[in-house]
Amino acid sequence: MSLFVARNSRVAARSLDGEMMIMSGRDSTLFTLNRTATILWQAADGTTPLEQIVQQKICTEYQVEAAEALHDAETLARDLASHGILQISEQPIARGKSK
């Protein structure tokens, strides 16, 4: 099963020294994403499977095992989705569409 992730258009996000600062539109919570989470956030286009993002972006940037990196990325994506920062789907996510 592939997972697709997309940035929620209802958040405010800014990059600062390679890390993302994100304000949730749902509850005005401020999140600071570390560099690895920022890579995931920036690649979350809704059409690229999470596994491909991990293999092509995270595993090439950092010396990590693919299975472990994918597990960590899924956990992070689900956590961010629970705060309305990302959207997750088993199907590609159309741009501008929010859950």
Phi and psi in radians as a Rosetta constraint file:
Dihedral C 1 N 2 CA 2 C 2 CIRCULARHARMONIC -1.587 0.35
Dihedral N 2 CA 2 C 2 N 3 CIRCULARHARMONIC 2.528 0.35
Dihedral C 2 N 3 CA 3 C 3 CIRCULARHARMONIC -1.954 0.35
Dihedral N 3 CA 3 C 3 N 4 CIRCULARHARMONIC 2.458 0.35
Dihedral C 3 N 4 CA 4 C 4 CIRCULARHARMONIC -2.033 0.35
Dihedral N 4 CA 4 C 4 N 5 CIRCULARHARMONIC 2.439 0.35
Dihedral C 4 N 5 CA 5 C 5 CIRCULARHARMONIC -2.193 0.35
Dihedral N 5 CA 5 C 5 N 6 CIRCULARHARMONIC 2.512 0.35
Dihedral C 5 N 6 CA 6 C 6 CIRCULARHARMONIC -2.428 0.35
Dihedral N 6 CA 6 C 6 N 7 CIRCULARHARMONIC 2.526 0.35
Dihedral C 6 N 7 CA 7 C 7 CIRCULARHARMONIC -1.199 0.35
Dihedral N 7 CA 7 C 7 N 8 CIRCULARHARMONIC 2.432 0.35
Dihedral C 7 N 8 CA 8 C 8 CIRCULARHARMONIC -1.363 0.35
Dihedral N 8 CA 8 C 8 N 9 CIRCULARHARMONIC 2.248 0.35
Dihedral C 8 N 9 CA 9 C 9 CIRCULARHARMONIC -1.280 0.35
Dihedral N 9 CA 9 C 9 N 10 CIRCULARHARMONIC -0.131 0.35
Dihedral C 9 N 10 CA 10 C 10 CIRCULARHARMONIC -1.707 0.35
Dihedral N 10 CA 10 C 10 N 11 CIRCULARHARMONIC 0.520 0.35
Dihedral C 10 N 11 CA 11 C 11 CIRCULARHARMONIC -2.201 0.35
Dihedral N 11 CA 11 C 11 N 12 CIRCULARHARMONIC 2.675 0.35
Dihedral C 11 N 12 CA 12 C 12 CIRCULARHARMONIC -1.742 0.35
Dihedral N 12 CA 12 C 12 N 13 CIRCULARHARMONIC 2.263 0.35
Dihedral C 12 N 13 CA 13 C 13 CIRCULARHARMONIC -2.376 0.35
Dihedral N 13 CA 13 C 13 N 14 CIRCULARHARMONIC 2.422 0.35
Dihedral C 13 N 14 CA 14 C 14 CIRCULARHARMONIC -2.447 0.35
Dihedral N 14 CA 14 C 14 N 15 CIRCULARHARMONIC 2.516 0.35
Dihedral C 14 N 15 CA 15 C 15 CIRCULARHARMONIC -1.621 0.35
Dihedral N 15 CA 15 C 15 N 16 CIRCULARHARMONIC 2.370 0.35
Dihedral C 15 N 16 CA 16 C 16 CIRCULARHARMONIC -2.449 0.35
Dihedral N 16 CA 16 C 16 N 17 CIRCULARHARMONIC 1.943 0.35
Dihedral C 16 N 17 CA 17 C 17 CIRCULARHARMONIC 0.939 0.35
Dihedral N 17 CA 17 C 17 N 18 CIRCULARHARMONIC 0.738 0.35
Dihedral C 17 N 18 CA 18 C 18 CIRCULARHARMONIC 1.435 0.35
Dihedral N 18 CA 18 C 18 N 19 CIRCULARHARMONIC 0.023 0.35
Dihedral C 18 N 19 CA 19 C 19 CIRCULARHARMONIC -2.087 0.35
Dihedral N 19 CA 19 C 19 N 20 CIRCULARHARMONIC 2.603 0.35
Dihedral C 19 N 20 CA 20 C 20 CIRCULARHARMONIC -1.671 0.35
Dihedral N 20 CA 20 C 20 N 21 CIRCULARHARMONIC 2.399 0.35
Dihedral C 20 N 21 CA 21 C 21 CIRCULARHARMONIC -1.877 0.35
Dihedral N 21 CA 21 C 21 N 22 CIRCULARHARMONIC 2.130 0.35
Dihedral C 21 N 22 CA 22 C 22 CIRCULARHARMONIC -2.229 0.35
Dihedral N 22 CA 22 C 22 N 23 CIRCULARHARMONIC 2.291 0.35
Dihedral C 22 N 23 CA 23 C 23 CIRCULARHARMONIC -1.871 0.35
Dihedral N 23 CA 23 C 23 N 24 CIRCULARHARMONIC 2.109 0.35
Dihedral C 23 N 24 CA 24 C 24 CIRCULARHARMONIC -1.234 0.35
Dihedral N 24 CA 24 C 24 N 25 CIRCULARHARMONIC 2.279 0.35
Dihedral C 24 N 25 CA 25 C 25 CIRCULARHARMONIC -1.309 0.35
Dihedral N 25 CA 25 C 25 N 26 CIRCULARHARMONIC -0.325 0.35
Dihedral C 25 N 26 CA 26 C 26 CIRCULARHARMONIC -1.274 0.35
Dihedral N 26 CA 26 C 26 N 27 CIRCULARHARMONIC -0.849 0.35
Dihedral C 26 N 27 CA 27 C 27 CIRCULARHARMONIC -2.358 0.35
Dihedral N 27 CA 27 C 27 N 28 CIRCULARHARMONIC 0.229 0.35
Dihedral C 27 N 28 CA 28 C 28 CIRCULARHARMONIC 1.049 0.35
Dihedral N 28 CA 28 C 28 N 29 CIRCULARHARMONIC 0.445 0.35
Dihedral C 28 N 29 CA 29 C 29 CIRCULARHARMONIC -1.372 0.35
Dihedral N 29 CA 29 C 29 N 30 CIRCULARHARMONIC 2.409 0.35
Dihedral C 29 N 30 CA 30 C 30 CIRCULARHARMONIC -1.719 0.35
Dihedral N 30 CA 30 C 30 N 31 CIRCULARHARMONIC 2.258 0.35
Dihedral C 30 N 31 CA 31 C 31 CIRCULARHARMONIC -2.051 0.35
Dihedral N 31 CA 31 C 31 N 32 CIRCULARHARMONIC 2.478 0.35
Dihedral C 31 N 32 CA 32 C 32 CIRCULARHARMONIC -2.018 0.35
Dihedral N 32 CA 32 C 32 N 33 CIRCULARHARMONIC 2.069 0.35
Dihedral C 32 N 33 CA 33 C 33 CIRCULARHARMONIC -1.656 0.35
Dihedral N 33 CA 33 C 33 N 34 CIRCULARHARMONIC 2.315 0.35
Dihedral C 33 N 34 CA 34 C 34 CIRCULARHARMONIC -1.228 0.35
Dihedral N 34 CA 34 C 34 N 35 CIRCULARHARMONIC 3.129 0.35
Dihedral C 34 N 35 CA 35 C 35 CIRCULARHARMONIC -1.067 0.35
Dihedral N 35 CA 35 C 35 N 36 CIRCULARHARMONIC -0.698 0.35
Dihedral C 35 N 36 CA 36 C 36 CIRCULARHARMONIC -1.159 0.35
Dihedral N 36 CA 36 C 36 N 37 CIRCULARHARMONIC -0.799 0.35
Dihedral C 36 N 37 CA 37 C 37 CIRCULARHARMONIC -1.122 0.35
Dihedral N 37 CA 37 C 37 N 38 CIRCULARHARMONIC -0.588 0.35
Dihedral C 37 N 38 CA 38 C 38 CIRCULARHARMONIC -1.130 0.35
Dihedral N 38 CA 38 C 38 N 39 CIRCULARHARMONIC -0.700 0.35
Dihedral C 38 N 39 CA 39 C 39 CIRCULARHARMONIC -1.032 0.35
Dihedral N 39 CA 39 C 39 N 40 CIRCULARHARMONIC -0.804 0.35
Dihedral C 39 N 40 CA 40 C 40 CIRCULARHARMONIC -1.069 0.35
Dihedral N 40 CA 40 C 40 N 41 CIRCULARHARMONIC -0.825 0.35
Dihedral C 40 N 41 CA 41 C 41 CIRCULARHARMONIC -1.002 0.35
Dihedral N 41 CA 41 C 41 N 42 CIRCULARHARMONIC -0.842 0.35
Dihedral C 41 N 42 CA 42 C 42 CIRCULARHARMONIC -1.178 0.35
Dihedral N 42 CA 42 C 42 N 43 CIRCULARHARMONIC -0.525 0.35
Dihedral C 42 N 43 CA 43 C 43 CIRCULARHARMONIC -1.533 0.35
Dihedral N 43 CA 43 C 43 N 44 CIRCULARHARMONIC -0.129 0.35
Dihedral C 43 N 44 CA 44 C 44 CIRCULARHARMONIC -1.311 0.35
Dihedral N 44 CA 44 C 44 N 45 CIRCULARHARMONIC 1.428 0.35
Dihedral C 44 N 45 CA 45 C 45 CIRCULARHARMONIC -1.725 0.35
Dihedral N 45 CA 45 C 45 N 46 CIRCULARHARMONIC -0.053 0.35
Dihedral C 45 N 46 CA 46 C 46 CIRCULARHARMONIC 1.518 0.35
Dihedral N 46 CA 46 C 46 N 47 CIRCULARHARMONIC -0.249 0.35
Dihedral C 46 N 47 CA 47 C 47 CIRCULARHARMONIC -2.015 0.35
Dihedral N 47 CA 47 C 47 N 48 CIRCULARHARMONIC -0.298 0.35
Dihedral C 47 N 48 CA 48 C 48 CIRCULARHARMONIC -1.655 0.35
Dihedral N 48 CA 48 C 48 N 49 CIRCULARHARMONIC 2.169 0.35
Dihedral C 48 N 49 CA 49 C 49 CIRCULARHARMONIC -1.059 0.35
Dihedral N 49 CA 49 C 49 N 50 CIRCULARHARMONIC 2.540 0.35
Dihedral C 49 N 50 CA 50 C 50 CIRCULARHARMONIC -0.977 0.35
Dihedral N 50 CA 50 C 50 N 51 CIRCULARHARMONIC -0.705 0.35
Dihedral C 50 N 51 CA 51 C 51 CIRCULARHARMONIC -1.026 0.35
Dihedral N 51 CA 51 C 51 N 52 CIRCULARHARMONIC -0.698 0.35
Dihedral C 51 N 52 CA 52 C 52 CIRCULARHARMONIC -1.190 0.35
Dihedral N 52 CA 52 C 52 N 53 CIRCULARHARMONIC -0.694 0.35
Dihedral C 52 N 53 CA 53 C 53 CIRCULARHARMONIC -1.036 0.35
Dihedral N 53 CA 53 C 53 N 54 CIRCULARHARMONIC -0.803 0.35
Dihedral C 53 N 54 CA 54 C 54 CIRCULARHARMONIC -1.086 0.35
Dihedral N 54 CA 54 C 54 N 55 CIRCULARHARMONIC -0.859 0.35
Dihedral C 54 N 55 CA 55 C 55 CIRCULARHARMONIC -1.158 0.35
Dihedral N 55 CA 55 C 55 N 56 CIRCULARHARMONIC -0.765 0.35
Dihedral C 55 N 56 CA 56 C 56 CIRCULARHARMONIC -1.499 0.35
Dihedral N 56 CA 56 C 56 N 57 CIRCULARHARMONIC -0.471 0.35
Dihedral C 56 N 57 CA 57 C 57 CIRCULARHARMONIC -1.889 0.35
Dihedral N 57 CA 57 C 57 N 58 CIRCULARHARMONIC -0.934 0.35
Dihedral C 57 N 58 CA 58 C 58 CIRCULARHARMONIC -1.373 0.35
Dihedral N 58 CA 58 C 58 N 59 CIRCULARHARMONIC -0.838 0.35
Dihedral C 58 N 59 CA 59 C 59 CIRCULARHARMONIC -1.170 0.35
Dihedral N 59 CA 59 C 59 N 60 CIRCULARHARMONIC -0.505 0.35
Dihedral C 59 N 60 CA 60 C 60 CIRCULARHARMONIC -1.369 0.35
Dihedral N 60 CA 60 C 60 N 61 CIRCULARHARMONIC -0.491 0.35
Dihedral C 60 N 61 CA 61 C 61 CIRCULARHARMONIC -1.412 0.35
Dihedral N 61 CA 61 C 61 N 62 CIRCULARHARMONIC -0.662 0.35
Dihedral C 61 N 62 CA 62 C 62 CIRCULARHARMONIC -2.132 0.35
Dihedral N 62 CA 62 C 62 N 63 CIRCULARHARMONIC 2.606 0.35
Dihedral C 62 N 63 CA 63 C 63 CIRCULARHARMONIC -1.488 0.35
Dihedral N 63 CA 63 C 63 N 64 CIRCULARHARMONIC 1.408 0.35
Dihedral C 63 N 64 CA 64 C 64 CIRCULARHARMONIC -2.250 0.35
Dihedral N 64 CA 64 C 64 N 65 CIRCULARHARMONIC 2.666 0.35
Dihedral C 64 N 65 CA 65 C 65 CIRCULARHARMONIC -1.265 0.35
Dihedral N 65 CA 65 C 65 N 66 CIRCULARHARMONIC 2.381 0.35
Dihedral C 65 N 66 CA 66 C 66 CIRCULARHARMONIC -1.015 0.35
Dihedral N 66 CA 66 C 66 N 67 CIRCULARHARMONIC -0.776 0.35
Dihedral C 66 N 67 CA 67 C 67 CIRCULARHARMONIC -1.114 0.35
Dihedral N 67 CA 67 C 67 N 68 CIRCULARHARMONIC -0.743 0.35
Dihedral C 67 N 68 CA 68 C 68 CIRCULARHARMONIC -1.174 0.35
Dihedral N 68 CA 68 C 68 N 69 CIRCULARHARMONIC -0.744 0.35
Dihedral C 68 N 69 CA 69 C 69 CIRCULARHARMONIC -1.115 0.35
Dihedral N 69 CA 69 C 69 N 70 CIRCULARHARMONIC -0.690 0.35
Dihedral C 69 N 70 CA 70 C 70 CIRCULARHARMONIC -1.155 0.35
Dihedral N 70 CA 70 C 70 N 71 CIRCULARHARMONIC -0.750 0.35
Dihedral C 70 N 71 CA 71 C 71 CIRCULARHARMONIC -1.032 0.35
Dihedral N 71 CA 71 C 71 N 72 CIRCULARHARMONIC -0.824 0.35
Dihedral C 71 N 72 CA 72 C 72 CIRCULARHARMONIC -1.100 0.35
Dihedral N 72 CA 72 C 72 N 73 CIRCULARHARMONIC -0.694 0.35
Dihedral C 72 N 73 CA 73 C 73 CIRCULARHARMONIC -1.172 0.35
Dihedral N 73 CA 73 C 73 N 74 CIRCULARHARMONIC -0.682 0.35
Dihedral C 73 N 74 CA 74 C 74 CIRCULARHARMONIC -1.113 0.35
Dihedral N 74 CA 74 C 74 N 75 CIRCULARHARMONIC -0.750 0.35
Dihedral C 74 N 75 CA 75 C 75 CIRCULARHARMONIC -1.079 0.35
Dihedral N 75 CA 75 C 75 N 76 CIRCULARHARMONIC -0.803 0.35
Dihedral C 75 N 76 CA 76 C 76 CIRCULARHARMONIC -1.091 0.35
Dihedral N 76 CA 76 C 76 N 77 CIRCULARHARMONIC -0.805 0.35
Dihedral C 76 N 77 CA 77 C 77 CIRCULARHARMONIC -1.063 0.35
Dihedral N 77 CA 77 C 77 N 78 CIRCULARHARMONIC -0.733 0.35
Dihedral C 77 N 78 CA 78 C 78 CIRCULARHARMONIC -1.151 0.35
Dihedral N 78 CA 78 C 78 N 79 CIRCULARHARMONIC -0.670 0.35
Dihedral C 78 N 79 CA 79 C 79 CIRCULARHARMONIC -1.132 0.35
Dihedral N 79 CA 79 C 79 N 80 CIRCULARHARMONIC -0.809 0.35
Dihedral C 79 N 80 CA 80 C 80 CIRCULARHARMONIC -1.129 0.35
Dihedral N 80 CA 80 C 80 N 81 CIRCULARHARMONIC -0.637 0.35
Dihedral C 80 N 81 CA 81 C 81 CIRCULARHARMONIC -1.146 0.35
Dihedral N 81 CA 81 C 81 N 82 CIRCULARHARMONIC -0.625 0.35
Dihedral C 81 N 82 CA 82 C 82 CIRCULARHARMONIC -1.144 0.35
Dihedral N 82 CA 82 C 82 N 83 CIRCULARHARMONIC -0.351 0.35
Dihedral C 82 N 83 CA 83 C 83 CIRCULARHARMONIC -1.769 0.35
Dihedral N 83 CA 83 C 83 N 84 CIRCULARHARMONIC 0.091 0.35
Dihedral C 83 N 84 CA 84 C 84 CIRCULARHARMONIC 1.374 0.35
Dihedral N 84 CA 84 C 84 N 85 CIRCULARHARMONIC 0.253 0.35
Dihedral C 84 N 85 CA 85 C 85 CIRCULARHARMONIC -1.461 0.35
Dihedral N 85 CA 85 C 85 N 86 CIRCULARHARMONIC -0.721 0.35
Dihedral C 85 N 86 CA 86 C 86 CIRCULARHARMONIC -2.107 0.35
Dihedral N 86 CA 86 C 86 N 87 CIRCULARHARMONIC 2.804 0.35
Dihedral C 86 N 87 CA 87 C 87 CIRCULARHARMONIC -1.959 0.35
Dihedral N 87 CA 87 C 87 N 88 CIRCULARHARMONIC 2.467 0.35
Dihedral C 87 N 88 CA 88 C 88 CIRCULARHARMONIC -2.174 0.35
Dihedral N 88 CA 88 C 88 N 89 CIRCULARHARMONIC 2.453 0.35
Dihedral C 88 N 89 CA 89 C 89 CIRCULARHARMONIC -2.656 0.35
Dihedral N 89 CA 89 C 89 N 90 CIRCULARHARMONIC 2.740 0.35
Dihedral C 89 N 90 CA 90 C 90 CIRCULARHARMONIC -1.503 0.35
Dihedral N 90 CA 90 C 90 N 91 CIRCULARHARMONIC -0.063 0.35
Dihedral C 90 N 91 CA 91 C 91 CIRCULARHARMONIC -2.138 0.35
Dihedral N 91 CA 91 C 91 N 92 CIRCULARHARMONIC 2.702 0.35
Dihedral C 91 N 92 CA 92 C 92 CIRCULARHARMONIC -0.945 0.35
Dihedral N 92 CA 92 C 92 N 93 CIRCULARHARMONIC 2.539 0.35
Dihedral C 92 N 93 CA 93 C 93 CIRCULARHARMONIC -1.826 0.35
Dihedral N 93 CA 93 C 93 N 94 CIRCULARHARMONIC 2.152 0.35
Dihedral C 93 N 94 CA 94 C 94 CIRCULARHARMONIC -1.212 0.35
Dihedral N 94 CA 94 C 94 N 95 CIRCULARHARMONIC 2.482 0.35
Dihedral C 94 N 95 CA 95 C 95 CIRCULARHARMONIC -1.067 0.35
Dihedral N 95 CA 95 C 95 N 96 CIRCULARHARMONIC 2.471 0.35
Dihedral C 95 N 96 CA 96 C 96 CIRCULARHARMONIC 1.401 0.35
Dihedral N 96 CA 96 C 96 N 97 CIRCULARHARMONIC -0.070 0.35
Dihedral C 96 N 97 CA 97 C 97 CIRCULARHARMONIC -1.688 0.35
Dihedral N 97 CA 97 C 97 N 98 CIRCULARHARMONIC 2.245 0.35
Dihedral C 97 N 98 CA 98 C 98 CIRCULARHARMONIC -2.130 0.35
Dihedral N 98 CA 98 C 98 N 99 CIRCULARHARMONIC 2.669 0.35
